[in-house]
Amino acid sequence: MIRFGRGELEGLGSAFPFPAGRAFLLSSPAVLGFHGERIRAALSGRAAVEIVFEDGETAKTLETLRGVLDAALAAGIRRDDFVVAAGGGTVTDLAGFAAAILLRGIAWYALPTTLLGMADAAIGGKTAVDHPAGKNMVGAFHPPAGVLIDPDLLSTLPPRRFREGVVEIFKTLLVGSGEAARRMAGRLEGIAGSGDADEYLEEAIRVKSAVVERDPRERGERRALNFGHTLGHAIEAAGGFSRWSHGEAVAIGAAAALRLSASLCGFSPPAAGAIARELVAFAGGGPALPAWSGEIEGFLSRDKKNTAAGAVAILLAGWGQPVAREVTPAQWKEALESLRDA
Amino acid sequence: MIRFGRGELEGLGSAFPFPAGRAFLLSSPAVLGFHGERIRAALSGRAAVEIVFEDGETAKTLETLRGVLDAALAAGIRRDDFVVAAGGGTVTDLAGFAAAILLRGIAWYALPTTLLGMADAAIGGKTAVDHPAGKNMVGAFHPPAGVLIDPDLLSTLPPRRFREGVVEIFKTLLVGSGEAARRMAGRLEGIAGSGDADEYLEEAIRVKSAVVERDPRERGERRALNFGHTLGHAIEAAGGFSRWSHGEAVAIGAAAALRLSASLCGFSPPAAGAIARELVAFAGGGPALPAWSGEIEGFLSRDKKNTAAGAVAILLAGWGQPVAREVTPAQWKEALESLRDA
């Protein structure tokens, strides 16, 4: 159940048919600093317990999770209590995973406060923490019982964080809504500058919700939403989850995947080239491009989606037409390096 | 999918339609000492990776789980690999939970080596680890894709471990198969002495599989299988998971629940009294009975099944007729103390 709209936050307390128990508000110091008072007011006293933990990819660990589990159990959490996770993707990923395994699973509700979280992380129930072996290696499919998306919360978001949401929206439209992706292409900088992505965000939410409803466990169609993420996750991990933001890494991964889409899958080379250039520029330009490394190759080989049959990536046969293709490390290397000369 | 029968272990390698990847054999030093060679032979070379961890309730912790996750990820586990968990309930609980959260869930297969595991723990997908706040506080519903039950494996089981399986079988029959429970009543010592519980085990497996198939997430009917476990878990936890075995604690918990069933739910008092006496004697007799304590009361108040509405326990209105009833700590105290005078 998704509520979308500016000003929706005020109605959080009655937005969903919550369970009978207490609300456990899970969030970060930064998010509570910006929005804590309004969230508590919106929950009108139902936030009986607050558990605060650091956000950011470097804190999305089994250790942080352990602290959250300890705090929730020390507060005597019960099966009819519920979690309200307020924050960016790392907060909702970790809080959602905690909800998935506390007492073998309790209900949770997502209140994403970043554009990336609104477009992607908070929808669809993929919860997880990272592990030294890779991103999101330990987790569960545990869909939130409700997601409240209020773009007004984005007014306090730093520009770099807003930009990564723009990338994620564009990625979703590229695989699931060719017409909207065509409209958005060429306008990434303009949207980031305006701070208003509502039109594209709403379409991305529509696409993502429909896909995960048809394929909640990512057995087929949902895999398409990983477009840009195969190489992107490897770049992000190789940079220690701090050198490149998730959005920057996905922008570069998507640009490389577009190159391969043109050479392997029949995506129009001029169009693919133009989008790839726009994505690279949007991610910081040529100097931001990572050099191919054994580390990137190592993380690629440990991608969760790999099977004994090999490493399958999502490419595009055209706007809104994802296809699964086996891609070798050598092909990724060539595609990544080709972005320098673009 | 359950395979049951003496000698079934030899056919493990082809007993189920396994995924395409590698088998990760998760087990304990003790189990591999007794059965390792036969299990490896039965898997005919598919056990590519072995991860060994201590069994027993005191080792069923988040720390042990962490070690298993680290080892599996270091070995590059993939989504088409699978877990084979060989051991007692603590091994299958922990290994099943690891399978539930590795890469957001991979397939697992249970090879229970204790009577308790065969009758209960390995069936139905309730996986978990314990937490200082209580037993099974962190876990997931993640049913095994296959369970192979070969009573021949029980020949090496110490008598005390065999006895706790006898209790669990009797508990299952009491709530789900009145006729078989009547047959088993009065014969607990005889069955334990013979080392052959096959007849009752097979019926308990039938009852439990049918119940969990109808109610996998324990939203209703399945709760009945917790008969004896409300007070039993509290006794077990108060004894540091070592003073009373799970089966002994459940025997005492079931005896107390039978007393309450007679006084509150219309179960025949002479029959309830006779079974309660048999269970207490089977668990070690009067000297084994725990004294009521604040610790037991504390664990009762944190029972996972509690809601804001109160603490509901499973009692019996008759043989094979479970009912859910609110039970106060004072009532549990009285029932526990009444067992001394029996």
Chai-1 contact restraints between the chains, C-beta under 6 A:
chainA,res_idxA,chainB,res_idxB,connection_type,confidence,min_distance_angstrom,max_distance_angstrom,comment,restraint_id
A,A20,B,A308,contact,1.0,0.0,6.0,A-B,restraint_1
A,G21,B,A308,contact,1.0,0.0,6.0,A-B,restraint_2
A,L69,B,V138,contact,1.0,0.0,6.0,A-B,restraint_3
A,L73,B,H131,contact,1.0,0.0,6.0,A-B,restraint_4
A,L73,B,A133,contact,1.0,0.0,6.0,A-B,restraint_5
A,L73,B,M137,contact,1.0,0.0,6.0,A-B,restraint_6
A,G76,B,R302,contact,1.0,0.0,6.0,A-B,restraint_7
A,R78,B,N306,contact,1.0,0.0,6.0,A-B,restraint_8
A,R78,B,T307,contact,1.0,0.0,6.0,A-B,restraint_9
A,D80,B,T307,contact,1.0,0.0,6.0,A-B,restraint_10
A,D80,B,A308,contact,1.0,0.0,6.0,A-B,restraint_11
A,I101,B,V138,contact,1.0,0.0,6.0,A-B,restraint_12
A,I101,B,A140,contact,1.0,0.0,6.0,A-B,restraint_13
A,L103,B,K304,contact,1.0,0.0,6.0,A-B,restraint_14
A,R104,B,G139,contact,1.0,0.0,6.0,A-B,restraint_15
A,R104,B,A140,contact,1.0,0.0,6.0,A-B,restraint_16
A,R104,B,F141,contact,1.0,0.0,6.0,A-B,restraint_17
A,H131,B,L73,contact,1.0,0.0,6.0,A-B,restraint_18
A,A133,B,L73,contact,1.0,0.0,6.0,A-B,restraint_19
A,M137,B,L73,contact,1.0,0.0,6.0,A-B,restraint_20
A,V138,B,L69,contact,1.0,0.0,6.0,A-B,restraint_21
A,V138,B,I101,contact,1.0,0.0,6.0,A-B,restraint_22
A,G139,B,R104,contact,1.0,0.0,6.0,A-B,restraint_23
A,A140,B,I101,contact,1.0,0.0,6.0,A-B,restraint_24
A,A140,B,R104,contact,1.0,0.0,6.0,A-B,restraint_25
A,F141,B,R104,contact,1.0,0.0,6.0,A-B,restraint_26
A,R302,B,G76,contact,1.0,0.0,6.0,A-B,restraint_27
A,K304,B,L103,contact,1.0,0.0,6.0,A-B,restraint_28
A,N306,B,R78,contact,1.0,0.0,6.0,A-B,restraint_29
A,T307,B,R78,contact,1.0,0.0,6.0,A-B,restraint_30
A,T307,B,D80,contact,1.0,0.0,6.0,A-B,restraint_31
A,A308,B,A20,contact,1.0,0.0,6.0,A-B,restraint_32
A,A308,B,G21,contact,1.0,0.0,6.0,A-B,restraint_33
A,A308,B,D80,contact,1.0,0.0,6.0,A-B,restraint_34
